[in-house]
Amino acid sequence: MFERPGSGERAILVCVGLGHAPEPDRVEEFVALAKSAGAQVLEVLTATRKVAEPRFFLGTGKVEELRQRIVALGADLVVVDHALSPGQERNLEKELECRVLDRSGLILDIFAQRARTFEGKLQVERAQLQHMSTRLVRGWTHLERQKGGIGLRGPGETQLETDRRLIARRIKTLNDRLDKVLVQRETTRRERKRGSVPTVALVGYTNAGKSTLFNRLTSAGAYAADQLFATLDPTVRRLHLAPGLEIALADTVGFVRDLPHELVAAFRSTLQEAREADLLLHVIDAADPERSERVAQVIEVLESIGAESLPQIAVFNKIDRSGEAPHVELAEGGSVDRLWLSAQTGAGVDLLLQALHAQLGADLYHCIITVPPRAGRARAQLFEAGAVLAERKLDDGGIELEVSLRRREIERICREAGLELPAEVAPCAPGERFLQSPKRAAARAAG
């Protein structure tokens, strides 16, 4: 039996199209995935089959061609752009005498390299172990303790059974630790909701520019690079939009076609930031010729986590590459539907900030609150919320505050401090002069 080598980065990639030739964009994306994992791509082989061959997934002719290319190029790794069954993977390794990795294993490896936080490392390890548990058969037969023959029969345990038991035990430990992390995340979310802080989550296809936009808005310094899955661990930062209006902006993991089920399940708690957000910013690469397919893949993942019905704004990023000007398009009800910007240059980011203000500041109110000397805590809460526009001292030692804040927060602070509700509470309707497409603006100017 072929013994799997411990390392190998000189790779031959195999792209297979079932029923049709592999699409060029899929081949290009697969090459980018392999390079993101650190592979040295020696050659890309393509094949077309009506159905997958049960034993190798590839046809016997393609397997023979692949074996010859491995010898000629000195490759030590073959990566197949498809999910292989454990049996197909083992059969290919035995036939090629080379380590074989499928698409799921490749993405798992990238995630393992990108994980930085404690939670991310736990989630990746659990997904890897679940993937590995189906691929132990006949991998380590030389270490079995059970053997046949005179004097060797009897009770014993194979190395396979030992490995399975150790993996199951480790997965249970990881689940227990992740449950504790999930409780901590839930506590943080409850605190945000209690403080009436709306959450906005950045979602989108990998390498669409989510982290660059996140850094542009929050100056968080999150890692951003022109590579697939540059960001894995979620990052949440507060963003001040207007007096009394702060949001929690969350940068989430990028999506990709055929995302392994192990990862969708493993990162369900991480993607909870997207599922429980008040608004989703769907970041799209405006310069990507296949952007419609990318959008469909993102929608599919959002549906798998139950986030497809949340309010969304489609943010078309990288207009510095596509040559478009910053602008917005409105939905039928007047809300922002699509917005074009460049996170790299900052063009159009002001439109996004105003759109967030219009979307999330609908219940923002302006009023005057009189705070007596005994209610210093209420004054501190209003300043802490960034809601105070002006302050004036009164003759009796009290303070008159001009504030802009959500009505329910105004009522809560006044109720807890025993203050009278302001007599006049007027809504702060954000201006809508920027919420217009170029065509609509031209029509209004002409009219």
Secondary structure as the mmCIF struct_conf table of DSSP 4:
data_model
#
loop_
_struct_conf.conf_type_id
_struct_conf.id
_struct_conf.beg_label_comp_id
_struct_conf.beg_label_asym_id
_struct_conf.beg_label_seq_id
_struct_conf.end_label_comp_id
_struct_conf.end_label_asym_id
_struct_conf.end_label_seq_id
HELX_LH_PP_P HELX_LH_PP_P1 PHE A 2 PRO A 5
BEND BEND1 GLY A 6 GLY A 6
STRN STRN1 ARG A 10 LEU A 18
BEND BEND2 GLY A 19 HIS A 20
HELX_LH_PP_P HELX_LH_PP_P2 ALA A 21 GLU A 23
HELX_RH_AL_P HELX_RH_AL_P1 PRO A 24 SER A 36
TURN_TY1_P TURN_TY1_P1 ALA A 37 GLY A 38
STRN STRN2 GLN A 40 ARG A 49
BEND BEND3 LYS A 50 VAL A 51
STRN STRN3 GLU A 53 GLU A 53
TURN_TY1_P TURN_TY1_P2 PRO A 54 PHE A 56
STRN STRN4 PHE A 57 PHE A 57
BEND BEND4 LEU A 58 LEU A 58
HELX_RH_AL_P HELX_RH_AL_P2 THR A 60 LEU A 73
TURN_TY1_P TURN_TY1_P3 GLY A 74 GLY A 74
STRN STRN5 LEU A 77 VAL A 80
BEND BEND5 ASP A 81 HIS A 82
HELX_LH_PP_P HELX_LH_PP_P3 ALA A 83 SER A 85
HELX_RH_AL_P HELX_RH_AL_P3 PRO A 86 LEU A 96
TURN_TY1_P TURN_TY1_P4 GLU A 97 GLU A 97
BEND BEND6 CYS A 98 CYS A 98
STRN STRN6 ARG A 99 ASP A 102
HELX_RH_AL_P HELX_RH_AL_P4 ARG A 103 ARG A 114
BEND BEND7 THR A 117 THR A 117
HELX_RH_AL_P HELX_RH_AL_P5 PHE A 118 MET A 132
HELX_RH_3T_P HELX_RH_3T_P1 SER A 133 ARG A 135
TURN_TY1_P TURN_TY1_P5 VAL A 137 ARG A 138
BEND BEND8 GLY A 139 TRP A 140
HELX_RH_3T_P HELX_RH_3T_P2 THR A 141 LEU A 143
BEND BEND9 ARG A 145 ARG A 145
BEND BEND10 GLY A 149 GLY A 149
TURN_TY1_P TURN_TY1_P6 ILE A 150 LEU A 152
BEND BEND11 GLY A 154 PRO A 155
HELX_RH_AL_P HELX_RH_AL_P6 GLN A 159 ARG A 194
TURN_TY1_P TURN_TY1_P7 GLY A 195 SER A 196
STRN STRN7 THR A 199 GLY A 204
STRN STRN8 TYR A 205 TYR A 205
TURN_TY1_P TURN_TY1_P8 THR A 206 ASN A 207
BEND BEND12 ALA A 208 GLY A 209
HELX_RH_AL_P HELX_RH_AL_P7 LYS A 210 THR A 218
BEND BEND13 ASP A 226 GLN A 227
TURN_TY1_P TURN_TY1_P9 LEU A 228 PHE A 229
BEND BEND14 ASP A 233 ASP A 233
STRN STRN9 THR A 235 ALA A 242
TURN_TY1_P TURN_TY1_P10 PRO A 243 GLY A 244
STRN STRN10 LEU A 245 ASP A 251
HELX_LH_PP_P HELX_LH_PP_P4 VAL A 253 GLY A 254
STRN STRN11 PHE A 255 PHE A 255
TURN_TY1_P TURN_TY1_P11 ARG A 257 ASP A 258
HELX_RH_AL_P HELX_RH_AL_P8 HIS A 261 ALA A 266
TURN_TY1_P TURN_TY1_P12 PHE A 267 LEU A 271
HELX_RH_AL_P HELX_RH_AL_P9 GLN A 272 ARG A 275
TURN_TY1_P TURN_TY1_P13 GLU A 276 GLU A 276
BEND BEND15 ASP A 278 ASP A 278
STRN STRN12 LEU A 279 ASP A 285
TURN_TY1_P TURN_TY1_P14 ALA A 286 ALA A 287
TURN_TY1_P TURN_TY1_P15 PRO A 289 GLU A 290
HELX_RH_AL_P HELX_RH_AL_P10 ARG A 291 SER A 304
TURN_TY1_P TURN_TY1_P16 ILE A 305 GLY A 306
TURN_TY1_P TURN_TY1_P17 GLU A 308 SER A 309
BEND BEND16 LEU A 310 LEU A 310
STRN STRN13 GLN A 312 ASN A 317
HELX_RH_AL_P HELX_RH_AL_P11 ILE A 319 SER A 322
TURN_TY1_P TURN_TY1_P18 GLY A 323 GLY A 323
HELX_LH_PP_P HELX_LH_PP_P5 GLU A 324 PRO A 326
STRN STRN14 HIS A 327 LEU A 330
TURN_TY1_P TURN_TY1_P19 GLU A 332 GLY A 333
BEND BEND17 GLY A 334 SER A 335
STRN STRN15 VAL A 336 TRP A 340
TURN_TY1_P TURN_TY1_P20 ALA A 343 THR A 345
TURN_TY1_P TURN_TY1_P21 ALA A 347 GLY A 348
HELX_RH_AL_P HELX_RH_AL_P12 VAL A 349 LEU A 360
TURN_TY1_P TURN_TY1_P22 ALA A 362 ASP A 363
STRN STRN16 LEU A 364 VAL A 371
TURN_TY1_P TURN_TY1_P23 PRO A 373 ARG A 374
HELX_RH_AL_P HELX_RH_AL_P13 GLY A 376 GLU A 384
TURN_TY1_P TURN_TY1_P24 ALA A 385 GLY A 386
STRN STRN17 VAL A 388 LYS A 393
TURN_TY1_P TURN_TY1_P25 ASP A 395 ASP A 396
BEND BEND18 GLY A 397 GLY A 397
STRN STRN18 ILE A 399 ARG A 406
HELX_RH_AL_P HELX_RH_AL_P14 ARG A 407 ALA A 417
TURN_TY1_P TURN_TY1_P26 GLY A 418 GLY A 418
HELX_LH_PP_P HELX_LH_PP_P6 LEU A 419 PRO A 422
BEND BEND19 ALA A 423 ALA A 423
STRN STRN19 VAL A 425 PRO A 427
HELX_LH_PP_P HELX_LH_PP_P7 ALA A 429 GLY A 431
TURN_TY1_P TURN_TY1_P27 ARG A 433 PHE A 434
HELX_RH_AL_P HELX_RH_AL_P15 PRO A 438 ALA A 446
#
